[in-house]
Amino acid sequence: MKEKWIKVGSAPDETNALMMAGILQNADIPVLIQRGAGFDAPEFLAAGPRNIMVPSDFFEAATEVLEDTTGSGSWFV
């Protein structure tokens, strides 16, 4: 069965997305960073919004972790 990944948050750019992904990974939560719609061209490099994706089984835990990171630039779904 294929694992379902869902959006747990978003970031305005790749730098903030990497920071959020690192926080989740430190909590042993698998994470994927996905470019936002319309920004999937390589010319945008690190610019443009990113979706923070986690397996559906980790959604609640990821939400709790990101809510505890006040001031880290978290933008939730």
C-alpha positions as CSV (number, residue, x, y, z in Angstrom):
1,M,0.0,0.0,0.0
2,K,1.3,3.4,-0.9
3,E,1.9,5.8,1.9
4,K,-0.1,9.0,1.8
5,W,1.8,12.3,2.4
6,I,-0.2,15.3,3.5
7,K,0.6,19.0,3.9
8,V,1.4,20.0,7.5
9,G,2.6,23.6,6.8
10,S,4.1,25.9,4.3
11,A,7.1,28.2,4.0
12,P,7.7,31.3,1.9
13,D,11.0,30.0,0.5
14,E,13.4,27.1,0.5
15,T,15.5,28.4,3.4
16,N,12.5,28.5,5.8
17,A,11.3,25.1,4.5
18,L,14.7,23.5,5.2
19,M,14.6,24.9,8.7
20,M,11.1,23.5,9.3
21,A,12.1,20.2,7.8
22,G,15.2,20.0,10.1
23,I,13.0,20.6,13.2
24,L,10.7,17.8,12.1
25,Q,13.6,15.5,11.3
26,N,15.1,16.1,14.8
27,A,11.8,14.9,16.2
28,D,12.1,11.7,14.1
29,I,9.3,12.7,11.7
30,P,9.8,12.0,8.0
31,V,9.4,15.1,5.9
32,L,9.4,16.1,2.2
33,I,9.6,19.6,0.8
34,Q,7.4,20.2,-2.2
35,R,7.6,23.4,-4.4
36,G,4.4,25.4,-4.4
37,A,2.1,25.5,-7.5
38,G,3.5,27.7,-10.2
39,F,7.0,27.7,-8.7
40,D,8.1,24.3,-10.0
41,A,10.5,25.7,-12.6
42,P,14.2,25.4,-11.9
43,E,14.7,29.1,-12.7
44,F,13.1,30.0,-9.4
45,L,16.0,28.3,-7.5
46,A,15.4,28.8,-3.8
47,A,12.6,31.4,-4.3
48,G,8.9,30.7,-4.0
49,P,6.7,28.9,-1.5
50,R,7.2,25.4,-0.3
51,N,4.8,22.8,1.1
52,I,6.0,20.8,4.1
53,M,4.7,17.2,3.7
54,V,4.6,14.4,6.2
55,P,3.1,10.9,6.1
56,S,-0.5,11.0,7.3
57,D,0.4,8.8,10.4
58,F,2.8,11.6,11.6
59,F,0.4,14.6,10.9
60,E,-0.6,15.2,14.6
61,A,2.9,14.8,15.9
62,A,4.3,17.2,13.2
63,T,1.6,19.8,14.0
64,E,2.5,19.7,17.7
65,V,6.2,20.0,16.9
66,L,5.7,23.0,14.6
67,E,3.3,24.7,17.0
68,D,6.1,24.5,19.7
69,T,8.5,26.4,17.5
70,T,7.3,30.0,18.0
71,G,9.3,32.5,16.1
72,S,10.8,29.9,13.7
73,G,8.7,31.1,10.7
74,S,6.1,28.4,10.7
75,W,3.1,28.9,8.5
76,F,0.5,26.3,9.1
77,V,-2.1,24.9,6.7
